[in-house]
Amino acid sequence: MHNMNLEKLNKFLLDLDNEYDINSGACALIAYMLSSWCVKNNISYKTKLYVDYRDYCCIWHYALIINDIEINPSTYEYKEFEEEKYFIEDNWTPQMFKEKYEWTLNDYNYWKIHNEKIVIKIFKDFLNNIEI
């Protein structure tokens, strides 16, 4: 078991979202980096896949669940619906998140051009300073 402060992690990710809109194009990148860190540190996680209420095949947000706490939850709310639709799976590998991110954001995407490198550096620095 680890002693990572998951609330602190979520606050950090919310701050990243407020500053760099990580949940508008890069939630799969964050899930990739965090899941890679979890695998490296032998920490189990599950994947929460938010889906379109009309089309369950359309995933619009990726989050991780560690110790029953959702990490990087969606910051978008469906106000007109009683609840968001999602699936929880336990077989997503870091590579799967990386492929989704690369498939979603091509090299000409605004978010990727302006925010990707700085977010990767900031989040790597944060993960490297976590004590487990």
C-alpha positions, -999 to +999 in steps of 0.1 A: +000+000+000+012+035-006+007+067+013+003+091-016-020+121-007-047+116-034-065+147-024-034+167-030-029+150-063-065+159-074-060+195-063-028+197-083-046+183-114-075+207-109-050+235-109-034+222-141-069+220-156-076+256-146-043+268-160-038+245-191-072+229-198-058+194-193-094+181-194-100+196-228-078+173-248-052+158-225-070+137-199-056+106-217-021+120-215-025+126-177-040+090-174-010+077-194+016+095-172-001+086-139-008+049-149+029+046-160+039+059-126+015+035-109+029+005-128+065+016-120+056+018-083+034-013-082+002+006-074-030-009-087-056+013-104-088+011-124-099+032-153-131+053-153-143+059-188-169+087-192-192+080-222-216+100-241-251+094-228-264+089-263-235+068-276-218+045-251-190+039-276-179+076-274-154+081-246-150+117-237-130+116-205-104+093-189-098+091-151-080+067-128-093+052-096-068+045-069-079+032-035-115+039-044-107+076-050-112+090-085-081+108-098-086+137-123-124+135-123-143+152-151-147+189-146-176+190-170-211+185-156-241+173-175-266+196-158-295+184-178-291+148-168-293+132-134-260+115-137-230+111-159-226+077-177-194+058-172-177+024-171-150+012-147-125-012-161-093-027-147-074-038-178-062-005-192-024-003-197-004+029-199+001+022-236-036+022-242-040+057-228-010+069-249-025+055-280-059+073-273-041+106-266-020+103-298-051+093-319-072+122-305-046+150-307-027+153-339+005+174-343-016+204-355-039+205-324-039+238-305-037+222-271-008+200-281+012+228-297+008+253-268+004+232-236+017+196-240+054+201-233+049+224-202+022+201-188+044+170-192+073+187-174+051+201-146+034+167-140+066+147-143+082+170-117+051+165-094+052+127-098+090+126-092+085+143-058+057+120-045+067+098-016+053+063-015 
